Amino acid sequence: MTNAKITTFLMFAGQAEEAMNFYVSVFERAEIHMIHRFGSDAGAAEGSVMHATFSLKGQTFMCIDSIVKHEFGFTPAISLFVECDTEQEIEHLFHKLSEGGAVLMPLSSTPISKSFGWVSDRYGVSWQLNLRKA
């Protein structure tokens, strides 16, 4: 039997590398693992991201720059849920991820969370940030 995994796959319209660099700069324990780029004969912008992997807080993500022009983007109907370890971490992530994006729900306490906030970042990716009650 094999270990099956499900990995979040993000498709950007020419901003994959910029987004990865941004995410890696915002999160602790984050790194870009690999980037494969389109060549000059690929039918895509030369040097754009054909396939890449990166990790945030130990979670692996994949991303690409789409070679197909499309009208759709990211939607808050699917979001990345982040468990934060400290108030400083949740405040930092909330501030950085919402810069140039949108606050969908401001940081506040909830019946099950000491602090919770929901943002859409400058690339349209939706993030739910949670600091559990002790």
Backbone as CSV, one residue per row, in Angstrom:
resi,resn,N_x,N_y,N_z,CA_x,CA_y,CA_z,C_x,C_y,C_z
1,MET,0.854,-1.173,0.000,0.000,0.000,0.000,0.900,1.236,0.000
2,THR,0.472,2.279,-0.716,1.237,3.519,-0.782,0.630,4.568,0.138
3,ASN,1.430,5.536,0.471,0.950,6.674,1.258,0.384,7.713,0.305
4,ALA,-0.918,7.785,0.185,-1.540,8.788,-0.682,-1.541,10.127,0.037
5,LYS,-1.327,11.190,-0.733,-1.340,12.536,-0.168,-2.214,13.422,-1.016
6,ILE,-2.791,14.389,-0.392,-3.518,15.433,-1.095,-2.730,16.717,-0.875
7,THR,-2.393,17.384,-1.963,-1.596,18.605,-1.888,-2.356,19.753,-2.527
8,THR,-2.389,20.886,-1.869,-3.010,22.079,-2.435,-2.206,22.529,-3.647
9,PHE,-2.923,22.802,-4.746,-2.309,23.186,-6.013,-2.880,24.543,-6.411
10,LEU,-2.025,25.549,-6.505,-2.445,26.917,-6.810,-2.050,27.297,-8.237
11,MET,-3.005,27.776,-9.007,-2.750,28.166,-10.393,-2.829,29.694,-10.503
12,PHE,-1.724,30.298,-10.898,-1.641,31.739,-11.024,-1.585,32.133,-12.495
13,ALA,-1.857,33.387,-12.768,-1.781,33.931,-14.119,-0.533,34.802,-14.232
14,GLY,0.645,34.155,-14.119,1.906,34.874,-14.252,2.507,35.368,-12.954
15,GLN,1.929,35.025,-11.810,2.441,35.530,-10.534,2.876,34.421,-9.576
16,ALA,3.061,33.213,-10.065,3.373,32.081,-9.181,4.650,32.312,-8.379
17,GLU,5.720,32.699,-9.041,6.982,32.889,-8.327,6.895,34.059,-7.345
18,GLU,6.267,35.141,-7.757,6.074,36.292,-6.872,5.272,35.878,-5.642
19,ALA,4.208,35.111,-5.836,3.369,34.661,-4.721,4.155,33.741,-3.785
20,MET,4.889,32.783,-4.349,5.701,31.891,-3.506,6.692,32.675,-2.662
21,ASN,7.398,33.611,-3.294,8.371,34.419,-2.546,7.692,35.205,-1.442
22,PHE,6.511,35.742,-1.728,5.759,36.476,-0.714,5.388,35.556,0.447
23,TYR,4.790,34.402,0.163,4.366,33.480,1.223,5.545,33.010,2.072
24,VAL,6.660,32.701,1.425,7.836,32.238,2.151,8.394,33.353,3.045
25,SER,8.232,34.614,2.637,8.710,35.729,3.458,7.791,36.001,4.650
26,VAL,6.537,35.592,4.556,5.540,35.884,5.593,5.500,34.806,6.672
27,PHE,5.632,33.544,6.279,5.500,32.429,7.225,6.845,31.987,7.758
28,GLU,6.840,31.522,9.004,8.007,30.861,9.574,8.027,29.432,9.048
29,ARG,9.177,28.802,9.117,9.329,27.426,8.620,8.765,27.306,7.209
30,ALA,9.273,28.128,6.321,8.780,28.173,4.951,9.958,28.159,3.986
31,GLU,9.793,27.445,2.878,10.849,27.423,1.874,10.305,26.988,0.520
32,ILE,10.992,27.448,-0.512,10.715,27.001,-1.868,11.596,25.780,-2.100
33,HIS,10.986,24.691,-2.541,11.724,23.450,-2.747,12.246,23.313,-4.168
34,MET,11.423,23.678,-5.151,11.800,23.420,-6.529,10.971,24.300,-7.456
35,ILE,11.632,24.782,-8.514,10.942,25.531,-9.567,11.420,25.009,-10.915
36,HIS,10.483,24.562,-11.734,10.761,24.230,-13.140,10.149,25.344,-13.963
37,ARG,10.911,25.846,-14.913,10.467,26.993,-15.703,10.189,26.598,-17.155
38,PHE,9.290,27.367,-17.765,9.033,27.189,-19.178,10.217,27.711,-19.970
39,GLY,10.551,27.009,-21.048,11.596,27.452,-21.956,10.995,28.333,-23.044
40,SER,11.829,28.712,-23.969,11.394,29.624,-25.027,10.456,28.961,-26.034
41,ASP,10.430,27.644,-26.087,9.606,26.934,-27.064,8.373,26.283,-26.453
42,ALA,7.950,26.732,-25.274,6.873,26.056,-24.541,5.483,26.619,-24.805
43,GLY,5.374,27.727,-25.515,4.057,28.327,-25.719,3.592,29.118,-24.510
44,ALA,4.514,29.381,-23.602,4.235,30.181,-22.404,5.342,31.219,-22.282
45,ALA,5.159,32.165,-21.385,6.197,33.176,-21.171,7.478,32.488,-20.689
46,GLU,8.546,32.700,-21.409,9.813,32.069,-21.054,10.206,32.453,-19.627
47,GLY,10.578,31.448,-18.845,10.994,31.670,-17.469,9.859,31.619,-16.462
48,SER,8.605,31.620,-16.936,7.485,31.529,-15.993,7.435,30.117,-15.396
49,VAL,6.672,29.951,-14.353,6.678,28.716,-13.570,5.837,27.625,-14.236
50,MET,6.516,26.570,-14.662,5.852,25.405,-15.221,5.310,24.535,-14.087
51,HIS,6.112,24.394,-13.034,5.712,23.625,-11.858,6.663,23.961,-10.721
52,ALA,6.125,24.171,-9.535,6.967,24.484,-8.387,6.342,23.903,-7.125
53,THR,7.186,23.667,-6.137,6.702,23.248,-4.825,7.342,24.128,-3.763
54,PHE,6.576,24.387,-2.730,7.051,25.158,-1.586,6.319,24.670,-0.349
55,SER,6.822,25.032,0.825,6.153,24.616,2.061,6.015,25.795,3.008
56,LEU,4.920,25.763,3.754,4.621,26.749,4.788,4.246,25.986,6.044
57,LYS,4.977,26.204,7.117,4.706,25.528,8.391,4.619,24.007,8.217
58,GLY,5.466,23.458,7.354,5.506,22.019,7.149,4.511,21.473,6.135
59,GLN,3.622,22.297,5.608,2.635,21.869,4.623,3.159,22.174,3.222
60,THR,3.156,21.175,2.352,3.631,21.352,0.981,2.515,21.844,0.074
61,PHE,2.877,22.757,-0.816,1.982,23.304,-1.828,2.651,23.151,-3.192
62,MET,1.843,23.090,-4.230,2.332,23.132,-5.598,1.724,24.350,-6.263
63,CYS,2.424,24.872,-7.282,1.840,25.981,-8.032,2.392,26.024,-9.444
64,ILE,1.656,26.739,-10.300,2.053,26.947,-11.693,1.609,28.333,-12.133
65,ASP,2.170,28.764,-13.258,1.628,29.874,-14.022,0.850,29.235,-15.157
66,SER,-0.423,29.473,-15.228,-1.256,28.878,-16.267,-0.845,29.392,-17.639
67,ILE,-0.718,28.484,-18.595,-0.418,28.917,-19.967,-1.703,29.246,-20.714
68,VAL,-2.826,28.879,-20.140,-4.130,29.158,-20.744,-4.698,30.419,-20.099
69,LYS,-5.082,31.376,-20.902,-5.729,32.586,-20.384,-7.145,32.204,-19.955
70,HIS,-7.541,32.610,-18.759,-8.870,32.255,-18.256,-9.457,33.410,-17.468
71,GLU,-10.747,33.388,-17.308,-11.471,34.453,-16.619,-11.635,34.191,-15.124
72,PHE,-11.376,32.979,-14.675,-11.592,32.657,-13.262,-10.332,32.910,-12.452
73,GLY,-10.535,33.061,-11.163,-9.439,33.245,-10.229,-9.732,32.461,-8.969
74,PHE,-9.099,32.847,-7.901,-9.346,32.194,-6.622,-10.649,32.725,-6.033
75,THR,-11.270,31.944,-5.162,-12.515,32.331,-4.522,-12.442,32.001,-3.035
76,PRO,-13.087,32.777,-2.178,-13.102,32.464,-0.749,-13.888,31.194,-0.412
77,ALA,-14.563,30.603,-1.414,-15.286,29.363,-1.149,-14.329,28.248,-0.717
78,ILE,-13.062,28.382,-1.092,-12.024,27.470,-0.612,-10.929,28.339,-0.017
79,SER,-10.528,28.027,1.208,-9.497,28.829,1.855,-8.488,27.922,2.541
80,LEU,-7.346,28.501,2.862,-6.305,27.800,3.595,-6.461,28.153,5.070
81,PHE,-6.621,27.141,5.906,-6.852,27.324,7.334,-5.520,27.161,8.047
82,VAL,-5.110,28.185,8.792,-3.807,28.197,9.452,-3.997,28.247,10.962
83,GLU,-3.449,27.250,11.653,-3.425,27.260,13.117,-2.200,28.048,13.561
84,CYS,-2.421,29.132,14.274,-1.333,29.979,14.758,-1.001,29.600,16.196
85,ASP,0.282,29.698,16.541,0.730,29.293,17.864,0.698,30.424,18.885
86,THR,0.786,31.673,18.416,0.827,32.813,19.338,-0.012,33.966,18.791
87,GLU,-0.339,34.900,19.681,-1.048,36.109,19.242,-0.181,36.913,18.279
88,GLN,1.119,36.942,18.524,2.026,37.673,17.631,1.986,37.068,16.229
89,GLU,1.951,35.743,16.142,1.926,35.093,14.832,0.643,35.418,14.079
90,ILE,-0.511,35.315,14.737,-1.770,35.560,14.036,-1.868,37.027,13.602
91,GLU,-1.412,37.950,14.448,-1.451,39.367,14.089,-0.520,39.654,12.913
92,HIS,0.684,39.047,12.922,1.642,39.215,11.824,1.060,38.685,10.513
93,LEU,0.547,37.460,10.533,-0.008,36.861,9.316,-1.212,37.648,8.814
94,PHE,-2.084,38.058,9.737,-3.274,38.819,9.338,-2.864,40.107,8.633
95,HIS,-1.920,40.821,9.223,-1.462,42.091,8.655,-0.804,41.878,7.288
96,LYS,0.146,40.956,7.212,0.900,40.747,5.978,0.020,40.197,4.855
97,LEU,-0.824,39.199,5.165,-1.635,38.581,4.123,-2.747,39.507,3.620
98,SER,-3.212,40.420,4.462,-4.289,41.319,4.031,-3.773,42.545,3.272
99,GLU,-2.460,42.830,3.343,-1.891,43.967,2.606,-2.129,43.794,1.113
100,GLY,-2.820,44.729,0.506,-3.110,44.642,-0.915,-4.229,43.685,-1.257
101,GLY,-4.804,43.077,-0.239,-5.913,42.139,-0.425,-7.167,42.687,0.215
102,ALA,-7.891,41.822,0.925,-9.140,42.245,1.559,-9.338,41.516,2.873
103,VAL,-9.872,42.214,3.841,-10.259,41.600,5.108,-11.688,41.090,4.947
104,LEU,-11.848,39.783,5.053,-13.172,39.178,4.951,-13.843,39.094,6.314
105,MET,-13.020,38.931,7.366,-13.507,38.925,8.744,-12.360,39.421,9.627
106,PRO,-12.562,40.529,10.335,-11.471,41.054,11.165,-11.130,40.111,12.321
107,LEU,-9.918,40.252,12.844,-9.518,39.448,13.989,-10.448,39.700,15.162
108,SER,-10.975,38.636,15.723,-11.821,38.740,16.915,-11.911,37.371,17.575
109,SER,-12.374,37.359,18.796,-12.568,36.081,19.486,-13.901,35.484,19.048
110,THR,-13.968,34.166,19.111,-15.195,33.435,18.800,-15.438,32.447,19.926
111,PRO,-16.581,31.787,19.958,-16.822,30.799,21.019,-15.777,29.677,21.070
112,ILE,-15.134,29.377,19.932,-14.155,28.287,19.936,-12.720,28.754,19.686
113,SER,-12.534,30.037,19.495,-11.216,30.551,19.156,-10.887,31.797,19.959
114,LYS,-9.653,31.855,20.449,-9.196,33.061,21.144,-9.112,34.232,20.181
115,SER,-8.704,33.925,18.945,-8.623,34.945,17.902,-8.776,34.256,16.550
116,PHE,-9.603,34.858,15.687,-9.850,34.306,14.361,-9.987,35.460,13.384
117,GLY,-9.417,35.313,12.206,-9.560,36.301,11.141,-9.524,35.616,9.797
118,TRP,-10.102,36.272,8.809,-10.186,35.696,7.465,-9.837,36.788,6.475
119,VAL,-8.864,36.516,5.610,-8.414,37.492,4.630,-8.278,36.854,3.253
120,SER,-8.307,37.705,2.257,-7.974,37.329,0.891,-6.718,38.121,0.554
121,ASP,-5.660,37.442,0.142,-4.401,38.154,-0.099,-4.382,38.843,-1.467
122,ARG,-3.282,39.513,-1.775,-3.153,40.291,-3.012,-3.252,39.443,-4.277
123,TYR,-3.157,38.126,-4.136,-3.279,37.222,-5.279,-4.663,36.588,-5.358
124,GLY,-5.514,36.877,-4.367,-6.860,36.330,-4.344,-7.005,35.054,-3.543
125,VAL,-5.905,34.547,-2.964,-5.975,33.335,-2.149,-6.568,33.696,-0.790
126,SER,-7.493,32.884,-0.316,-8.214,33.121,0.926,-7.563,32.351,2.081
127,TRP,-7.380,33.040,3.216,-6.709,32.469,4.395,-7.587,32.652,5.631
128,GLN,-7.863,31.572,6.339,-8.515,31.642,7.643,-7.424,31.432,8.691
129,LEU,-7.284,32.380,9.594,-6.246,32.360,10.605,-6.867,32.133,11.963
130,ASN,-6.352,31.160,12.704,-6.993,30.773,13.957,-5.972,30.625,15.076
131,LEU,-6.296,31.181,16.238,-5.530,30.981,17.466,-6.474,30.306,18.446
132,ARG,-6.254,29.035,18.671,-7.150,28.266,19.543,-7.147,28.782,20.974
133,LYS,-8.279,28.566,21.647,-8.339,28.864,23.073,-7.493,27.834,23.806
134,ALA,-6.835,28.275,24.874,-5.964,27.360,25.641,-6.783,26.392,26.457
